[in-house]
Amino acid sequence: MQDPEITWKSWAMVGLLGLVWGGTFMFQEIALRSTPPFWVATARIGFAAVLTWAVWRARGGRMFTSSDSAWGLLFVTSLLSAAMPFMLLAWGQQFVTSGFTGVSMATVALIVLPIAHFVIPGERLSWRKTAGFCVGFAGVLVLIGPGALRPSGDAMELWGRLACIGAAGCYAVSSIIMRRLPPLDPFGLSFATLAFGTLFVAPLALATHGLPASPGAKGFAVLALIGLVPTAGANLLRILVIRSAGPVFMSLTNYQVPLWSVALGILFLGEDFRWSLIAALGLILVGLALSQWGAFQRLFRRA
């Protein structure tokens, strides 16, 4: 396993991921109006698996690209990177505020940092990196506002919060494991995570909600959209970033998602502009600069 290499391409992919995932909430809210949560998760992963399978087969259908293979580890990675977090978030969001969900996703970066220190070469903890991630997390808190940790009043709120934190933990651990997998074709890895995820989520959706009713043409189109773009396309980008630049760098996306979500809400949904958006942007950018100072220096030296 080589040390992470952060390039201009890495920054472009992370920026694009933040934008795509930040816009997902608008479309998922529409999908949930006609489809139960676990079936939304199943549709997202299922549509994405079909598209990724087609691309993977067209590229030769390779999986492991060396004599090493680790199917068991690949299966665990698949559950932790797609199936489990999708289901935990879908269930947990019924009982918690949206602000808490945003904060819980931002904790992915803070969970990844200490784990990567011990198991990933080139991801050692430093005061600058730690400070950068903490400043970025503070930016997310400023963005979401005082209601970030406000109770929802639901009797199941504690369990809902644990589910959201559990989803963040799944994303963090799967990023670490994915980096430690033997050499794989990136399209094969993307297809495997989605295919295994579909096989896990679909039976649970059936057991929980029964057979899904028709969502109608609009609902079907929305489900297809969130499956093909923020799930299939973004899942491949996520894998490419983790395998090349490392899980700590990938976790920077989690600070961008709530920022893009608020910005897109202002631009396309007519939501009120808040000055906290500017303050949060400043904190997140300072956090990025601190945590990735070494990567910036190497990048500009090469340029």
N, C-alpha and C positions, 0 to 999 in steps of 0.2 A: 504494500500500500504506500503510494507516494505522498509526500507532504502536499497540503492544499496549494493550488496555484490560482491566485485571484487576478483576473484580467479585465479589460474593458468589457469583454463579452459577458463576464460574470456579473458585473454591475448592471449591464443592460437587461440581463435575464431576471435578476432580482427586482429591478424596477418594474419590469413588465408584469412579474408575478404579483407584486403589490397592487398594481392597478387592476389586474384581472380579478384577483380575489376580493379586492375592495368593492368591486361592482357586483359581486355574486349575490350579496344580501338582498339587493333590490329584486332580482329575479327569483330567488328562493322564496321570498315572502309571497310572491304571486303564485308560485307552485304550491305552497302550503295551503292556499285557499281551496284547492280542489283535490289535493292528495295528502293522505296521512304521512307523518314524518318519516317513518321507516321505509315507506314506499318511495318517498322522494329520494332518500339515500340510495335505495336499490336502483331507481331509475338513473340517478346521476352516475353511479359506478357502472351500471349495465351498459348504458349508451357509450360511455367512455371506453369500456372494455372492447366493445364491437369495433369502434373506430381504430383503436390502438392495435387490435389484432390484425385488421386489414393492412395497416401500414407495416406492421412487423412482418407479416407474411410476404408482402411485396418486397421487403428488403432482405429476404432470404430466410427468415424464421429461425435465426440463431438465438440461443439463450446464453449459456455460459460459453465464453470465448477462449477458455483455456481448459486444461485437463482437470482443474479444480471445479467442484460443484458443491452447492450447499442448499439443497432443496428445503430442508427443514428450516434453516435460517431465513430463506426467502419467503416461506409461508408465514412465519412469525412477523417478518417485516411487512408483508402484505396486510395482515390483520391490523397492525399498529399504525400503518400509514394511511389507510383508507377506511376499512370496515368499522373498526372500533370508534375512532374519533367522530365519524359521520353519525353513527348511532348515538353515541353519548351526547353530542351536541344537540341532535334532534330531540332527544328525550329531555335533556337538562333545560333547554330553553323554554320549556313549558312552564317552569317554576321559578325562573330567575329573571332579573332585569337584563335588557340588552347591554347596558353599561357593564355589568359584571361579566357578561360573555366576552366583551371586547378586552377587558382587563385580563381575563383568564387566558385568552389567546396570546396576549403580549408576554405572558410568563414563559412561553416556550423558549425564548432566548435565554432567560435566566436559568431555566432548567438544563438547557444544553451546555451552558458554559462550564459548570463544574464537572459534569460527566465527561465532556470532551477532553478536559485537562488531563484526565488519567488514562484515556483509552485511544485518543487520536493523535498521532505524531503531528507536530507543528501547530497544535491548538493549546499551547500552554497558557495558563492564567497569568495575567499581569495586572498591575494596578490600573494602567490606562484602559485595558480592555474591559475590566470589571466596572470602572467608573463610567465608561461609554455606554455599556448596556444598562446601568442603573439610571443614567441621565435620559436615555431613550425611553425607558419604562416610565419615568416621571413625565415625559412628554405625552405618553398615552393617557396617563391619569389626568393631566391638564386638559387634554382634548375631550375626554369623556365627561369631565366635570365632577362636581361634588356628589352627584348621584351615582357615581361609579359603583360604590359598595352599598348603596341604599337597599334595605330589605324590600322584597316584593310583597311580603305578608303571607305568602303561600305556605301551607303546612308542610309541604314537601321541599321547601326552599333549600334546606341544608343538603339534601340528597341531590338536588339540581345543581348546586354549586360544586359538590364533589364530582358530579358527572362532567361538568365543564373543565374543572382542573384535571380530571382524569384524561379528557381528550387532549389537553395541552401536553400532559405527560406522554401520551401515546405518540404524538407528533415528535416530541423531543427524542424519545428512545428510538423510534423508527429511523430518525435521521442519523443517529449514531450507528445503529446496526447496518443501515444501508451503505454507509461509508466503509464498513468492514467486510462487506460481501466480496467474494472473489470476482475477477473480471467478468462482466456481463455486457451483452448488447443493450444499450439504453432503451431501445424500443421494446426489447424482450422483457426487461425489468419492469417497464411501465405497464405492459400488458399483464404480466404475472401478478403485480400488486392489485390491479383492477379485477382480474378474473377471480383470483382467490377471494378478494373482497366481496364480489357479487355472490359467490357460492356460500359465503358466510351470512351476508345480510338478508338475502331473499327469503330463506326459510324462516328467519326470525320475524321478518315483516309479515309473512303469511300467517305465522302463529299469533302475532300480536293484533293485526288489523283485519285478517281474512283476505279474501280476494279483493283487489282494488277495483273501484268503480272507474268508469271511463272519465278522464279529466277533461274531455272535450278537445277540440282542435287547438284552442289557445293554450290550454294546460299542457297538452302533449308537446306543443312547439317549445314551450318554456322549459319543460323537463329535458327535451332533446338539447336545447341550447346550453343549459347549465351542465349537462353531461359531456357535451362535445368541447366546449371552450374552457370553462374554469376547472373542469375535472380532467378530461383527456389531455388537452394541450398543456394546461398548467402542471399536471402531474409529471409529464415528460420534462418540462423545464425544471421542475423541482429536483428530479433525479439527476439531470445534467449538472445542476449547480452543486448538489451534495457530493456527487462523485468527483467533481473537478476542484471546486473551491472549498468544500468541507461543510459540515453541519452548523458550525458556529456562524459562518458567513451567511448561510441559507436562513438562519433564524432571524436575521435582520428584517426579513419580509414581514414578520409578525408585528413590527412597529409601524410599518407602512399601511397595512390593511385597514385599521380603523381610520387613519388619516385620509386615505382615498375614499373610504366609505362615506365619511362626512362631506368631503369635497364634492363627490359625485351627487350626493343628496342635495347639496346647494345648487349645483349646476342644472340637474335634470328633474328634480322633484320639487323645486321651489322652496326648499327648507331655508330657514333664516341663517344668514351669515353670523358667525360668532368670532370675536377677536381671539378667543382661546385657540382657534385653528392656527393663527399666525404664531402664537406663543408655543404651541405644541410642535409646529413645524420647526421652529428654531431649536427647541430642545432635542428633537429627534435628529436633526442635522448635526448638532454638536455631539450627540451620542455616537452617531455614525463616524464622525471624524476622529473622536477619541478611540473608539474600539478598533477602527481599521486604519490607524495612523501608519503602521508599518506597511500595510498593503498599498496605501496611497503613495508612499515614498517609492516602493518598488515599481509601481505602475508608471509614475512619472519619470523615473530613471530610465525605464525601457522606452518611453516615448521620446 
